[in-house]
Amino acid sequence: MSVGLLSLIVLGLAVLGYLLGRQRALSAVKGDPRALHSLPSYYGASVALFTAVPALLVMVVWLFLQPTILETRTAALIPQENIAASGGNISLVMADVRRIAEGLDAVAARAGLDEAGIQAMRADLSDMRSRLAEVGVALGANVDPAVFEAAKTYRSLGNSLHSAMALVVLLAAALGFAFALWRISPQLRARNLVEQFIQVLLIASSLIAVATTFGIIASLVVESWHFFRLYPAGDFFFSTTWNPQFRGGSSLGLWPLVWGTLYVSFIALLVAAPIGLMAAIYLSEYAGPKMRATAKPLLEILAGIPSIVYGLFALVTVGPLLRDYFAQPLGLGDSSSSVMTAGVVMGIMLIPYVSSLSDDIINAVPQAMRDGSFGLGATQSETVKRVVLPAALPGIVGAVLLAASRAIGETMIVVMGAGAAAKLSLNPFEAMTTVTVKIVSQLTGDTEFASPETLVAFALGLTLFCFTLALNVLALVIVRKYREQYE
């Protein structure tokens, strides 16, 4: 039974529980809802919640833990000589096990084999390969018998755990259904029960973001630790050369990528922050209602354009324009792919982020502050400069930080506008690259996941996270210091 079908069954039981719970509450008072403590819908909602929520929670936890159980149980069956043949890396062997198990599932699905048919295929591996070739499943030329046995156990245990999950989830739904329906009575405080239940669900939902953040950090830290066990941390943090070689002899220095990231983001903010802020000041303080109603939606259209379109714009229009009118006449380069190209186009993309948020923050400044400034004889420009902008500064800093985070994480514009060369240079008309571009390039392609050249992507991601966190902390300190002086 698939997860989707199981979820639909649980939700169907919840709907049935709502209807039966409501009907049972009305039947207990002979159809007079005034004799109930709560509205009839609350009684039905209590049955629906007790039916669906525990069952779905069990399913989510089960799906989260099942891969770990499968990996642990199967890894114990693999002989040490197979692990040693893979360089002592159990993850490589487990990758083969999963690949063969998926092939067995494909054989069973496409060739119509049952479990007995799979058992018969064990006796002759050559026959297994021919059958797999017939159904279009390629497991490679050499299948080790021990790995094949582990794959068979992996597949069998996975099917067993999946069936057990379906049974436990349906049992949890049935028990919750029966319990909630049994306890319905006119004296049951169904409204309080449902509201408390929903409050717990809201608290749990609010914690998902926190748990997700910790999960992301944990995954980055764990994989980065694996990388630093294979590659010296000193070379990664202090080398100025980025030259990955998937056949060995790589030089994975961090700083050329960090420099490219900061350089492109800096140029983008130089374009986006002044233009976006001035647009926000005009729309909120000077523009009339008709102009504001027309200009703001047109400005925000920029935020809805896909980044790949901006990349094409950088590649076809902005890059050649900067090359022909600035780079070549000044003798700074002859390539259309450059830091300046990516920075300018990225800055155009970031304008609505700065302008829209700054506009909302400026409009949130109380009108009484403006009136007081006008009453003291200040002009509108002086009021904007000395009253409105200082009051809105924390929000404006937040808007710029959001734009900076968006710039640091951008990939497509950099790929198409700035190139892929990792270098340290002050020339803005030279091709460079960023951390995000190299994360994508290192994780794509037919490469070994356990190699340093692939695991370096997680170290780059962790470094990028630390830079962003430091930027946010610095901005928070600046805002708090300003608030103290202003207040």
DRENSE-405552 format. One line per field, with one value per residue (C-alpha): y, x, z; residue number from 0; residue in one letter. Coordinates in steps of 0.1 Angstrom, whole numbers, plus 2048, in hexadecimal, padded with zeros to 3 digits. Each point is the difference from the previous one (the first is absolute). Example, Ala and Ser with C-alpha at 12.3 -4.5 7.8 and 13.67 -1.06 7.14 Angstrom:
Y <- c(7D3 822);
X <- c(87B 80E);
Z <- c(84E 7F9);
num <- c(0 1);
residuo <- c(A S);
***
This chain:
Y <- c(800 821 81D 815 7E6 7FA 826 801 7E3 812 820 7ED 7F1 823 80D 7E2 807 824 7F6 7E4 815 81C 7E8 7ED 821 80A 7DE 801 81F 7F5 81A 81E 811 817 7E3 7FC 811 80A 803 7DF 807 800 7DD 7F5 813 7EF 7DD 80C 80D 7E1 7EB 812 812 7E2 7E9 81A 808 7DB 7FE 81E 7F3 7DD 80E 814 7E3 7E4 809 800 7DE 7F2 80E 7F2 7DE 7FC 80D 7E6 7E5 80D 7EE 814 7F7 811 81F 7FF 7FC 821 812 7FA 816 7EE 81B 7F5 7DC 80B 814 7E0 7EE 81A 800 7DA 801 819 7EA 7E2 816 809 7DC 7F6 81C 7FE 7DB 7F5 7ED 7F8 7F9 7DB 80C 817 7E3 7EA 81B 7FD 7DF 80F 824 7FF 7F8 81D 817 7F5 804 823 809 7F4 818 81D 7FF 802 7F5 7FE 7E4 7F2 7F9 7F4 7E3 80F 822 7F0 7ED 821 811 7E4 804 826 7FB 7E6 813 820 7EF 7F1 822 811 7E6 803 826 7FD 7E9 815 820 7F1 7F2 822 810 7E6 802 826 7FE 7E7 813 822 7F3 7EC 81E 817 80B 820 809 7FD 822 7FA 824 803 7DE 80A 823 7F0 7E6 81B 815 7E3 7FB 825 7FF 7E1 811 81E 7EA 7F0 81E 7FE 7DA 805 819 7E9 7E4 814 80A 7DC 7F3 81A 7FA 7DA 800 81B 7EB 7E3 818 80D 7DC 7FB 823 816 81D 817 7FC 806 820 810 7F5 819 7E6 7EE 7E4 7E0 7E1 7E2 7E8 80D 81D 81A 822 80B 823 814 824 804 7F5 816 81E 7FB 7FD 81F 814 7F8 806 821 80D 7F3 813 820 7FE 7F4 813 824 7FB 7EC 817 820 7EF 7F7 824 80E 7E8 805 825 812 7EC 806 7E4 7FA 7FF 7E9 7E8 7FE 801 7E8 7E2 806 801 7E0 7EE 7FD 7E9 7E8 7FB 7DE 803 7EC 81D 818 7E9 801 826 801 7E9 80F 825 80E 7EC 80A 824 803 7EF 816 822 7FC 7E2 801 826 801 7E2 7EC 7E1 7F2 7E7 806 7EA 814 809 821 7EF 7E9 81B 81A 7E7 7F2 823 806 7E0 80B 823 7F5 7EE 820 818 7EC 7F8 823 80F 7EC 80A 825 800 7F0 81F 813 81E 813 801 810 819 809 806 816 813 809 80F 7E3 7FB 7DF 7F6 809 7EC 7E1 803 808 7F0 7E5 7EF 7FE 7F1 7E7 7F7 7DE 7F5 80D 7EE 7E0 806 804 7E1 7EC 80C 7F7 7DD 7FD 80C 7E8 7E2 808 7E7 803 824 7F9 7E1 813 822 7FC 7DF 7E4 80B 7FF 81B 81D 821 824 805 800 7F8 7DE 7DF 7F2 7E8 7FC 7E7 7F6 7F9 7E9 7EE 7F7 7F6 7EA 7ED 7FA 7E7 7DC 803 7ED 810 7F6 811 821 811 7F9 804 822 80D 7FB 812 81D 800 802 81C 813 7FB 80E 81E 807 7FB 818 81A 7FE 803 81E 811 7F8 810 81F 804 7FC 819 819 7FA 808 822 808 7F9);
X <- c(800 80F 804 7E7 7E5 807 7FC 7DF 7F2 80A 7F0 7E1 7FD 804 7E3 7EB 809 7F5 7DE 7FB 80C 7E9 7E3 807 801 7DE 7F2 80A 7EA 7E4 809 800 822 7F8 805 824 81E 80E 7F4 7FA 81C 81A 7F6 805 821 80D 7FA 811 81E 805 7FD 817 81B 80F 7FF 811 819 809 803 818 816 801 80A 81B 80F 7FB 81E 817 7F4 804 823 80B 7F1 80E 822 805 7FD 81B 822 81E 813 7E5 803 826 7FE 7ED 81B 7F0 7E2 7E0 7EB 80D 7F6 7DE 7FC 804 7E8 7E5 806 7FD 7E1 7F0 808 7EF 7E1 801 803 7E3 7EB 809 805 7E3 816 7F5 816 805 80C 819 80C 805 816 819 80D 80C 80E 805 7DC 7F7 815 7EF 7DD 80A 80C 7DF 7EC 819 810 826 812 823 815 80B 7E8 811 7EC 803 7F4 7E4 7F6 801 7EA 7E7 7FF 7FD 7E2 7EF 804 7F5 7E0 7FA 805 7E9 7E4 805 7FD 7DF 7F3 80B 7F3 7DE 7FF 808 7E5 7E7 809 7FD 7DF 7F1 80E 7F3 7DF 7FB 807 7E6 7E6 7EC 817 820 811 806 807 81B 80F 801 80F 81B 807 803 816 818 800 807 81D 80E 7FD 812 81D 803 814 817 804 807 81B 811 7FD 810 81C 805 802 819 815 800 809 81A 810 802 810 81A 809 80A 80E 816 7EC 81E 802 7DB 7FF 821 807 7FA 7FD 7E1 808 7EB 80C 7E9 81D 815 818 7E4 806 7E0 808 7E2 80A 7FC 7DC 7F9 810 7EA 7E1 807 80B 7E0 7EA 811 7FA 7DC 7F9 811 7E6 7E1 803 801 7E7 7E8 802 7FB 7E3 7F0 804 7F0 7E3 7F9 807 7FD 7EB 7DB 7E6 7FE 825 805 7E4 811 825 802 7F0 816 81F 7F6 7FD 826 7FD 7EB 818 813 825 808 7F0 817 81D 7F7 7FC 823 80F 7F0 7FC 812 820 807 7F6 819 81B 7FC 7FC 814 817 811 804 80F 816 7F1 7F5 7EF 7E8 7DA 800 80C 7F9 7F2 7E7 7F3 800 7EC 7E6 7FD 7FC 7E3 7F0 804 7F0 7DD 80C 80E 7E6 7E1 80C 80D 7E0 7EC 817 7FF 7DA 800 810 7E5 7F2 802 826 7FD 7E6 816 81D 7EB 7F3 824 805 813 7FC 7F5 823 80D 7E4 809 825 7FF 7E0 7F2 820 80E 7E0 7FE 825 7FD 7E7 815 81E 7EB 7F6 824 80A 7E5 80D 823 7F5 7EF 81F 817 7EA 7FA 80E 7F2 809 824 803 7F4 80D 821 80D 810 824 80B 81A 80A 800 7F5 7F6 7DA 800 811 7ED 7FC 7E9 7EF 7FB 7DD 80B 81C 7E8 7EA 81D 810 7E0 7F5 80E 80C 816 805 7ED 81A 81D 80F 7F7 7DB 7FF 810 7DE 7F4 81E 7F9 7DC 80A 818 7E5 7E8 81A 806 7DA 7FC 81C 7F1 7DF 810 813 7E1 7ED 81C 800 7DA 7FF 81C 7ED 7E0 810 80D 7E0 7EA);
Z <- c(800 7F5 818 7EC 801 826 806 7EC 815 820 7F5 7F5 822 80F 7EA 80B 824 7FD 7F3 819 81D 7F8 7FB 821 813 7F2 807 824 806 7E8 7E6 817 7FD 81D 818 7F4 810 7DE 7DD 7EE 7E7 81D 809 7DC 7FE 81F 7F1 7DF 812 815 7E1 7E8 815 813 7E2 7E9 81B 803 7DA 7FF 81C 7F0 7DE 811 813 7E6 7EA 81F 80A 7DD 7FD 822 7FC 7DC 807 81B 7E5 7E9 805 80A 7E0 7EB 815 7FE 7DA 7FF 813 822 7F7 808 7EF 7DE 806 80D 7E0 7EC 817 7FB 7DB 7FD 817 7E9 7E3 811 805 7DC 7F5 816 7F3 7DB 7FC 816 819 823 81E 7F5 7DE 811 815 7E2 7F0 81C 7F2 7E0 7FF 7DB 7FB 817 7EB 7E0 80F 80D 7DD 7F1 816 7FC 823 7FF 820 7F1 7F3 821 81D 81F 810 823 7F4 7EE 820 813 7E5 802 826 7FB 7E9 815 820 7EF 7F4 823 811 7E7 806 826 7FD 7EE 81B 81D 7F0 7F9 823 80F 7EB 80B 825 7FF 7ED 819 81F 7F5 7F6 820 817 7F0 818 806 81D 7EB 7FC 7DB 7F8 81A 7F5 7DB 807 816 7E5 7E6 816 804 7DA 7FB 819 7EE 7DE 80D 80C 7DD 7F4 81E 7FB 7DB 807 818 7E7 7E5 817 80C 7DC 7F6 81F 7FC 7DB 805 81C 7E7 7E7 819 808 7DC 7F8 816 810 7FE 7DB 7FC 815 7F7 7DC 7E4 7E5 7F5 7E8 806 7EF 804 7F9 81D 806 807 80E 811 80D 80D 7FB 7DA 804 81E 7EE 7E2 815 814 7E1 7EC 81E 807 7DD 801 820 7F2 7E5 813 822 7F3 7E4 815 81E 7EA 7EE 822 80D 7E0 801 825 804 7DF 7E7 7FD 804 7DA 7FB 81E 7F4 7DE 808 81E 7ED 7E2 817 812 7DE 802 81E 7EC 7E3 802 807 7E0 7EC 812 7F7 7DC 802 80F 7E6 7E1 808 81E 7FC 7DC 808 81D 7EC 7E1 812 820 803 7DD 7FE 822 7F9 81D 7ED 7E2 80E 804 81F 81E 823 7F5 7E9 81B 81A 7EB 7F6 823 80D 7E8 80D 824 7FB 808 820 80D 7F4 80A 823 805 7F4 819 81C 7F7 7FE 823 80F 813 7EE 821 7FD 7DE 80C 81D 7E9 7E9 81E 809 7DE 7EF 7DB 7F2 7F6 822 810 7EB 807 825 80C 7E9 7F6 823 80D 7E4 800 811 7E6 7E4 80D 801 7DB 7F6 813 7EF 7DE 80B 809 7DF 7EE 812 7F8 7DB 7E7 7DD 7FA 80B 7EA 7E1 808 814 7F3 814 805 824 805 816 7ED 805 7DB 7FF 7DB 805 802 823 812 822 81B 7F5 7DC 80C 818 7E3 7E9 81B 808 7DC 7E7 803 81F 820 81C 81A 7ED 80D 7DF 807 826 7FC 7F6 824 80E 7E8 80B 825 7F9 7ED 81D 819 7EA 7FE 825 808 7E8 812 823 7F5 7F2 820 815 7EA 802 826 804 7EB 812 821 7F2 7F0 81D);
num <- c(0 1 2 3 4 5 6 7 8 9 10 11 12 13 14 15 16 17 18 19 20 21 22 23 24 25 26 27 28 29 30 31 32 33 34 35 36 37 38 39 40 41 42 43 44 45 46 47 48 49 50 51 52 53 54 55 56 57 58 59 60 61 62 63 64 65 66 67 68 69 70 71 72 73 74 75 76 77 78 79 80 81 82 83 84 85 86 87 88 89 90 91 92 93 94 95 96 97 98 99 100 101 102 103 104 105 106 107 108 109 110 111 112 113 114 115 116 117 118 119 120 121 122 123 124 125 126 127 128 129 130 131 132 133 134 135 136 137 138 139 140 141 142 143 144 145 146 147 148 149 150 151 152 153 154 155 156 157 158 159 160 161 162 163 164 165 166 167 168 169 170 171 172 173 174 175 176 177 178 179 180 181 182 183 184 185 186 187 188 189 190 191 192 193 194 195 196 197 198 199 200 201 202 203 204 205 206 207 208 209 210 211 212 213 214 215 216 217 218 219 220 221 222 223 224 225 226 227 228 229 230 231 232 233 234 235 236 237 238 239 240 241 242 243 244 245 246 247 248 249 250 251 252 253 254 255 256 257 258 259 260 261 262 263 264 265 266 267 268 269 270 271 272 273 274 275 276 277 278 279 280 281 282 283 284 285 286 287 288 289 290 291 292 293 294 295 296 297 298 299 300 301 302 303 304 305 306 307 308 309 310 311 312 313 314 315 316 317 318 319 320 321 322 323 324 325 326 327 328 329 330 331 332 333 334 335 336 337 338 339 340 341 342 343 344 345 346 347 348 349 350 351 352 353 354 355 356 357 358 359 360 361 362 363 364 365 366 367 368 369 370 371 372 373 374 375 376 377 378 379 380 381 382 383 384 385 386 387 388 389 390 391 392 393 394 395 396 397 398 399 400 401 402 403 404 405 406 407 408 409 410 411 412 413 414 415 416 417 418 419 420 421 422 423 424 425 426 427 428 429 430 431 432 433 434 435 436 437 438 439 440 441 442 443 444 445 446 447 448 449 450 451 452 453 454 455 456 457 458 459 460 461 462 463 464 465 466 467 468 469 470 471 472 473 474 475 476 477 478 479 480 481 482 483 484 485 486);
residuo <- c(M S V G L L S L I V L G L A V L G Y L L G R Q R A L S A V K G D P R A L H S L P S Y Y G A S V A L F T A V P A L L V M V V W L F L Q P T I L E T R T A A L I P Q E N I A A S G G N I S L V M A D V R R I A E G L D A V A A R A G L D E A G I Q A M R A D L S D M R S R L A E V G V A L G A N V D P A V F E A A K T Y R S L G N S L H S A M A L V V L L A A A L G F A F A L W R I S P Q L R A R N L V E Q F I Q V L L I A S S L I A V A T T F G I I A S L V V E S W H F F R L Y P A G D F F F S T T W N P Q F R G G S S L G L W P L V W G T L Y V S F I A L L V A A P I G L M A A I Y L S E Y A G P K M R A T A K P L L E I L A G I P S I V Y G L F A L V T V G P L L R D Y F A Q P L G L G D S S S S V M T A G V V M G I M L I P Y V S S L S D D I I N A V P Q A M R D G S F G L G A T Q S E T V K R V V L P A A L P G I V G A V L L A A S R A I G E T M I V V M G A G A A A K L S L N P F E A M T T V T V K I V S Q L T G D T E F A S P E T L V A F A L G L T L F C F T L A L N V L A L V I V R K Y R E Q Y E);
***
